[in-house]
Amino acid sequence: MHDTLPLLEVSDFPAIRRERIDTLQVNIGYRCNQSCVHCHVNAGPNRTEMMTAENLALIPRVLERRGIAALDITGGAPELHEGFRELVCAARAQGVHVMDRCNLTILFEPGQEDLATFLAQNRVEIVASLPCYSIENVDRQRGKGVFDKSIAALQKLNALGYGRPDSGLVLNLVYNPSGPSLPPEQLALEADYRRELRRHFGVEFNKLFTLANMPIKRFGSTLVSKGQFDQYLQLLKDNYSAGNLEGVMCRTLVSVDWRGNLYDCDFNQQLDIPTAGRLHLRDLLARDMDNSAIRVAEHCYGCTAGQGSSCGGAL
């Protein structure tokens, strides 16, 4: 695995500062039932890093203390953490909106047979990765058989009301390019997804989020191996749009790793670029992070290139 941080640290990316936190994004573990080539976390079945019960218990306290409206739970496959469901219930009891970054195939893993029902009962927003609406592209990027399982999972979620008008059960899909290119225009691609998934599989969803691949971890290492790293980074910089700076997710989101450490975004987390002062979840019980400086590097151009890219799609 090639370390891309030395290639990203020196940067001319503009200085930006944080506003008030409205989303706590927590990575509760790197274990996953898939090993996707674009994964910036390097998640997989053999990863053992999982958040402790002590740190997990801090999350509802921080949400309440800081008045944070949304909890974004990610991984790995976060549902594989034994404390996932308890965390969801605790946050929902406080009236916090909960998002689950779901890879869809997790719904068919042993012990997860009732997962879809649990998510629906707790009104959890599902943000599901589906990098294409064709079997060839999805299986190439995520593994053989993943597309068929993903479609079956979407149909199962639809049957519970997810993605259906007026149900209040939100199902959003996530697209990542399969290689070193920028995502296409989000609304146009969303229309293509909606048409193809409805026509061939009867699948409905709410929105499509298009995300740029970050030149870090597994994807970044692949770029280095193929001699494409510098070219891809230049593509991001050539398409920089200053208008996207106001909407980047790090202004109102803080990222938490499985150890409870804080980062300005999920990508900084994977590069081990901590917040200034190396803060921990417990620090948020005593202080806020309003107006603090956000640590930036060359990969930040990935969030500001073209139409922009965030955990909620194009900016």
N, C-alpha and C positions, 0 to 999 in steps of 0.2 A: 504494500500500500504506500503510495507516494504522499508525503506530507506537503500540502499546498499552502500552509500558513506562511512560510518564508517568501512565497511568491505573491502574497497578498498584503503583507503588513505595511509596506511603504506605499502610501496612497495620497492622492490629491483630492479625494472625495470631500465635499463641503462639510464643515462642522454643523451639527444639528443638536438640538436640545429636546429633552422629554417634556411632554405636557402631563396632564393628570392620567394615571393608570385607570383604564376601564376594563382591561382584560388581563387575567392571569393565565398564562399558557404554561402548562406543567407537563414535562416529559417524565412519566412515572416508571419507565423502564425500556430497555433496548431489545428485549426479547420479542421476536415476531415469528409468525408462521410462514413468512415469505422473505426473500432476499432480492429486492428489486435493484436493477442496475443503476437507476437514477437516485437511489436512496442517499440522502445527505447525512443520515444517521449511522449508516453501516449496520442497520438492524438485521436480525436474523435469528433462526432457531437456536443457535449456539451462544447467543449473548446472555450473560447472567446478571448484568447490572439492573437492579430493581430498587425503587425507593423504599426506605425503611418505614415501618409503622409510625415511628416518632415524627419523621418529616411529613408523612401523609397527614397526620393529625394537625399539623400546623396550618394546612391549606384552608380549612373552613375558618379558622381563627383569623388568618390574614384577610380573607375575603370580607369578613365582618368588620374587622378593625379599620380597613382602608376603604370600605364601602365600594368594593369592586363588583361590577355588574355581571361579568361573564367569566366563566371558567372554561378554558380550552384544554382538553385532555388529549395528550398525544403520546407517541412511543417511537419505536416498536409498534406492537399491537397493544395498546393500553389495556384492552379488555383481558389480557392474559395475567395482569397483576391481580393478586388475590384480594387486594383492597379497593379495586376499581369500583365495584358496585356500592360499597359503603361510602366512598368519596362522593359518588354521584348523588346518593340519597341525602348526604349531609349538606351538600351545596344547594340542592333543590329545596330542602327544608328551610333554607335561608332566603329563598326566592331568587337565587342566582341562576342565570341562564347558563346551561351546560352544553358544550359542544364535544362530540366524540370524533376524533380523527380515525376513521374506520377503514380498513382495507377490504371490507366486504366478505372476503373468504373466511374471515374469523368466525362468521356466523355458523359455519359448518364444522368447526373444530370440536373435538370431544369435550363435553362439559359446557359448551356454549349454545346448546340447543334452544334455550329460552332467552338468549341474549337479546334478540330483536324485540321480543315482547317486553322485556325489562326496559329497554331504551324507550319504547313507545309509552309505557305506563308512566315513566318519569319525564316525558316530554323533552327528551334529549335531542338536540339538533345533531344530525349525522352529516359529517363532511367526509365523503367517500372518494377515494382515489380510483379513477377509471381513466387511464391515460389515452384511451381511444375507444371508438365504437366498433372497431373491427377486431376479430379474433387474432389475426396475424400480428398486429402491432402490440396488442396487450400481452399475448403469450411470449413474444420476443423480449419485451421489457420486464415482465414480471414472473414468467415461468409458465411451462406447459399446463394447460387446463385451468389457468386462473380466470380467463375470460368467461368460460361457461359457468364457473362457480360465482363469479361476480354478477352475471346476469340473473342467476337463480336467487342470489341474495337480494338484488334490487327488486325482483318480483315478490319476494317474501316481505320486504319492507313496504312495498306498494299495497300489499294485501292488508297490512296493518294500518294503512292510511298515510304512510310517509309519501311525500311528494304529491299528494292529492289536494285539489283546491279546497280551501276552508277547513282542512283537518287540523291545522296548527302544528302538524308534524313535519318539520323541515328536513328535506333531503337534498343536499348540495353535492355536486360532483366536482372532482379536481382533475385537471388536465396538465400533464407535463410533456414537453417535447421529448421525442425519443433520442435526440442527439443534440449537438452543439448549435442550436438555432433558437431564435426568439419565438415565443408562442404567437399564434395567429390572433387576429382581432377577436376579443372575447365574445361579443354578442353574435357575431357571424358564426363562430364555431359552436356556440350554444345552440343556435338554430339548427345546425347540422346534427348535433347530438340528439336534440329533441326529436327531430324528424326520423332519424335512423333507429333510435332506440324504441320509439313508439311504433314505427312501421313493422319492425322485425321481431320485437320482443314484448310490445305492449307496456314498456317501462316509462314511468313518469318521474320527473324530478323538478326541483324548484329553480336552482341556478347552477351554472357551470362556472367554476373558478379556473382561470388559466394562470399557471405559475411558471416562471422561468427557472430552469435548472441552475443551481449554484455551483461554481467551480471549486467545490470542496468535497472532502471525504471520498466516497466511492465514485461519484461522477467526476470529481476533480482529478482523482487518480487515474481514471480511465482516459481523460483528456491528455494528461501528461504522458501516459503510455503510448498514445497514438500521435503524439506530437502536435496536438490541437489546442493545448492550454492557452498559449499566448494569443492565438487567433480568436478563440472564443472570448477571452477577456477583452480584446480589442473591439469585438463586436458589441459587447455590452457598453463599453465606453463611447463608442461611435454613436450609439443610439441613446445616450444619456438625455433625459428631459428634466430640466430644473423644476418644471411644474409638478412633478411627482413627489418632490421633497416634502410638501405639506401633508401628503397622505401616507407616508411610509409607516408601517405598523409599529416600529420601535418607539414612536412618539407617545403612544397610548397603551402599549403592551409591554409586559415584562415576562421574560422566559425563565423557567426554573428547570434545572436538571435533576436527575434522579437522586443526587446527593443533597438537594435543597439549595444549591448555589444559584445566584441570580445572574442573568445575562440580558443584554439589550434586545436580543432576538434569538430565535432558534438557531440561526446560522452562526452567530457568534458563539453560542453554546457549543456547537460541534467543533469550532475552531479553538475552543477554550480561551476565548477573549472575554473575561468577566467584566461586570460593571466596574466603574471606578470605585475603588475602595473594597472590592471583592465582597459584596454583600451576600447574605444568606436570607432565606425565608423568614427566620426569626427576627431579623433586623427590621422587617416591615411591620412588626408589631409595635415598634417604638418610633418609627420615622417613615416619612413618605419619600418619593423620589422625584417630586415635581421640580421641573426646570434643571434637572441634572444633565450633564453632558453625556451624549451617546457616543460610544466608541465605534469608530468606523474603520473600514479597510477596503481594498479593491473590490471584494465581492459585493459591496453595497451597490455597485453599479447594476447588479442584477435586479435589484428592486426598483430602480429608476430608469431602466432602459425601455424605450418604446412606450407602450401603454402602461408600463409599471407593473409591479408584481408584489403581492402581499399574501398573507394567509387567507385573506378574503378575496383573492383574485386580482384582476386588473384595477389600477388606481384611476 
